[in-house]
Structure formats: structure tokens, C-alpha cells
Amino acid sequence: MSSQVSSVKEYFDTLPQRFVPGAAKGVNAVYQFELAGDTGGVYHVAVSDGAMEIHDGPHGAPTATLKMTADDYVKMANGKLNGTMAFMKGQLKISGNMVMAQKMQGIFPPSK
């Protein structure tokens, strides 16, 4: 099975397989994804000390929020767009707890 995804929905459907529980040990955070475009949507993922739950829709008080287009997010999830470069170019906007946001790359690594 290829770990590349073709859509935001497929990304969240397969997120449990790419989740790294060891990287999430001691992390208690809610990550909200606001992905614009026809194939986008709003999702939030609750990480609790090595476990996670995915939810459709917004969370009342996310720890960190990522905003970008759905197309760019799929590229980033597939390792074809560097998250740091996307942030620096304004393609990716992050609000909330930046330290927790930086942990995301280890918890939900991009596909190889």
C-alpha cells in the first residue's frame, strides 16, 4: 500500500496508520486543520499521551490551528511541500501554541 494520499479525506482516513504513538507520549493537545477549497474541510485531532482521535468540524479551543489550501496540505502530507518553507512563504498559517505545532511533524510525519 502506498502511503501517498490523493485527498484531504484520504489523509484523515489513513491518519491512524501514520500516527506515531511514541512521538505523542506526554503530549495532550488538540490540532485543528482548516483546509480551504472544494476538497478541504475543518477537522480536529485530539492527541492524548500516545493516543489520538479524529473529529470532523471545529474544536472549541484548539491548542494549535493550521490553515492552508487543501491542495497544498495534500502536497505537504505527501512530502512534496516542505512545511517550514510553506510557513515562511505564507502558504501555511499556524496559530496557537507553536511548540505543540512543531511536534506535529513527529506525531504525524509526511509520507515518504
C-alpha positions, -999 to +999 in steps of 0.1 A: +000+000+000+013+034-010+014+059+018+008+088-006-027+103-003-048+119-031-072+139-010-077+155+024-104+129+032-080+101+024-053+118+046-076+118+076-090+083+068-054+069+069-041+091+097-043+063+123-017+043+102+007+072+100+003+083+137+035+078+158+023+070+193+059+073+207+062+108+195+029+117+212+039+104+246+033+131+272+015+153+245-020+165+253-032+188+225-059+194+200-047+201+165-072+219+142-069+217+104-087+244+084-082+234+048-097+256+022-110+246-012-136+222-027-119+192-013-110+207+020-128+210+053-123+215+090-110+187+112-095+184+146-073+157+161-072+152+198-038+138+210-037+124+245-005+109+258+002+085+229-034+081+216-054+101+192-090+107+180-100+124+147-132+145+146-150+164+118-156+200+124-140+227+146-130+223+182-140+250+208-104+256+220-077+240+198-041+240+211-028+248+176-046+256+143-032+251+108-047+269+079-038+262+042-054+251+010-064+215+007-042+211-024-011+224-006-019+203+025-021+171+004+013+180-011+028+186+023+013+153+036+029+135+007+063+151+014+062+172-018+059+205+000+082+214+030+061+226+059+088+251+071+091+266+036+053+267+032+051+285+066+078+310+055+061+317+022+027+322+038+011+291+023+007+276+058-005+297+087-002+284+123-019+299+153-019+289+189+008+270+207+038+270+184+058+245+205+029+220+202+025+228+165+062+219+159+057+185+175+032+176+148+058+167+123+070+138+145+035+128+155+020+129+120+051+125+097+047+132+060+047+102+036+080+091+022 
